Amino acid sequence: MKQAVNQSENRDQIIDDLATRYTTKKYDPSKKVAQQDLDVLYESLRLSPSSINSQPWKFVVIESDAAKQRMHDSFANKHQFNQHLIFDSSHIILFAHNPAYTRDDYAKVVDKGIQDKRTPLENREKAFAGFHFAESNTDENGDNSAWTKAQVYIALGNAMHTLARLKVDSTPMEGIDHELIGEIFAEELGGFECHVALAIGYHHESEDYNFSLPKTRLAISDVLTVI
């Protein structure tokens, strides 16, 4: 009976987390996310699922004032409406994808599977069968960025749900200059591309207008069909 009650409470908590999370518009710069919560977030990123377990991503955490200044500078040409989030939020995370994922990249995944005893060593070559899916999403120039970029959004959704469970606010940002970010953070990105970032922290009690607005979504019947 106790287990059934706990399961019911867990289900209710999941819905409550999703129903109460929202996109924060104004952060309180005096509030920082605790390291123990950051550690949970970082592990959730690492554990995020991806097609063929490709993990074609890199997450760059912007924490220091110097790094925030570089991110602030990346708004020089456009999307200035998001610029204020950089110093007000606790952290910014760049979600970057590999635009040219190769068999050598997948080999790291295969070999880690062997190390973790998921894949027997003698089955190493067989394990590359999954890479066919990556090849089918790669053009004649070796570009598979549309596919790898899609994987990053799985990690982004996972991060936002994790933060909701932790009661940490967040703001996904596609309103960034990916070209300028690529220049300013070239060393950290190492050839990866960033088209979306996530601000995290705690909303400003009096200045975040979005906090008090009711959540609105289409009805379940408009988006879900059971057949």
N, C-alpha and C positions, 0 to 999 in steps of 0.2 A: 504493500500500500504506500509506504514511504517513497519507494522508487517511482511509483506512478505519479505521486505528488511532485517529486523533484523534476520529473520529465515535463510535467505540465508547467511548472514554474520556469523551466528552461525555455520552453516554447514561447511562453508569454514574454520572457525577457528578450528573446531574439526579436520578436515583433515590436516590442517597446523601443528597443535600441534603434531599429530601422525607422520607426514612426517618429522618433524625436530627433534623429540626426538631421542636419540641414547644412546648407552651404553658408558658412560664416562670412560676413561682409566686413566686419570690423573686429580686430583682435585687441586684447589688453596686453600691451607690451611688457607689463610688469610680471606677467605670469608665464612661467616656463614649464614645459613638460618634464616630469621627473624621469630620471635615467632608467628606473625599473620599467616604466611604461614604454620608453623608447626601445628598450631591449625586447619587449614583447612585440612591438611593431616591426622591428628589424627582423625578428625571427619569422613573423607572419609573411613578410616579403620573401624571405628565403624559401618558405614552404609553399608559396603560391604555385598552383598548377599551370601547366603550359602544354601546348600541342607537342606530342611525342617527347614530353619532358625536356624540351629543347632549352629552356631557361635562357633565352637570347637577350638578356637584359642586364642593365647596370643601374644601381640606385646611388645617386650622389646626394649626400645629406649636407645641407648648408646650415651651419650652426654658428660659426664665429662671425663677429662684426665685419671682419675683412671679407669673408666669403659673401656675406649679405650685401656688402657694398658692390661687389662684382655682379651679383644677381640684380641689384638695383640698377646698375649701369646698363644691364641688358635690355632695359625698357626705353632706351634713348630714342628709338625710332618709332615704336608703336606699342599699343596696348597699355598705355600709361594708367588706365583705370585700375590695373592690378598692382601697380608699383607700390602703393602704400602698404600692401600686405607683407612686403619683404621684411621690413624692420619691426613691424607690429607683431607679427606672428612669432612663435617660439622657434620653429624650424621650417625650412623649405626642403622638399625632396624632389630631385630631378628623376623622372622615370625615362630612362634611355633604352633604346633598342639597337640591336646590331643590324645594319641595313644589308649586310652581305654575309649571312650565316652559312658556314661551310661544313664540309665533312669533318674537318679538323676540329671545329668548334663542337660538333656533336660527339667526337671521340672523347672529349673531356667528360661528357655526360655518361657515355658508355663505360669508361674506365672508372668513374666514381661509382657506378652501379656494381662493378666488379669488386671494388674496394669495400663497398657496403654489403657484399655478399648477396645482392639481389640477382646478379647475373653470373653464372659460372664462367670461369676464365675460358674454358673450351668453347663457349658460345659467343665469344666476342664478335666474330664476324657476322653471325646471325643477328646480333643486336643492332646492326646497322640497317636492317630492313626498314625500320621506321624512318630513316632519313629520306626514303623515297618521297615521303610527303613534303619534306622541305624542298626537294628537287622539283617537285611538281608546282611549287609556288615561287620558283626562281626563274627570272627571265634570262635572255641570252647574254646579258651583261653581268650576271651574277647577283642581281638585285632581288632580294626577297623582303624588302622593307615593309610592304603592305601586310605580309604574314607576321613578321616579327613584331611590328608595331601593335598588332592586334593582341599579342600575348601580354604586352605591357599593360593593357587595359584590364586584363584579368587580375594582375597584381595590384593595380590601382583600386579596383573594386574590393579586393580582399583587404587592402590597407584601410579603406574607409570604413568597412564593417568592423575591423579590429579596433579602430579608433573609437567607433561608436560604443563598442562594448567597454572600452576603457574610459568612456565619458570625456574624451578629448575631441575638440572641435577640428573641423578640416574644411579646406576649400580647394577643390580640383581646379586647375588653371590650364586651359588650352590657349588662353590669351597671353601667350608668351612669344618672344621672337626666337624661333628655333635656330635661325642662322646666326644671330648674334650670340646666343648662348653657346653655340658650337664653337665660336671663336674665343669667347671669354673663358670657357671651361674646357678648352681643347685637350689640355693635359689630363684632366680627370675623366673626360669622356672617352678618350683613347679611340676615336673613330666611330663611336656610337653616336646616335642622334637622339635628341630630346625634343619632343613635341608636346609634352604635358608635364606639369609639375603639381605638387601638392603642398599647400601651406597647412601647418598644424599649430595648435595652441589652444587658447581659451578666449571666448568671445568677450567683447567689451559690454558690460552690463547695461550701460545707458546709450551707447552709440551704435550698437549692431541692430539695425532696423529689422533684419530678417529673422531675428531670434523669436520675436513675439508673433510673427505672422503664422496663420494656420497652414499646415502641410496640405498640399493639393496634388492628387494623382488621379489618373483615369480610373474608372470603375474596373473591378476585376473582370467583369464580363466583356469589357472592351479590349482587354489585352491577353486573356487566357481562354484557350479552347481545349477542352478535354474530349478526346475521341476514343 
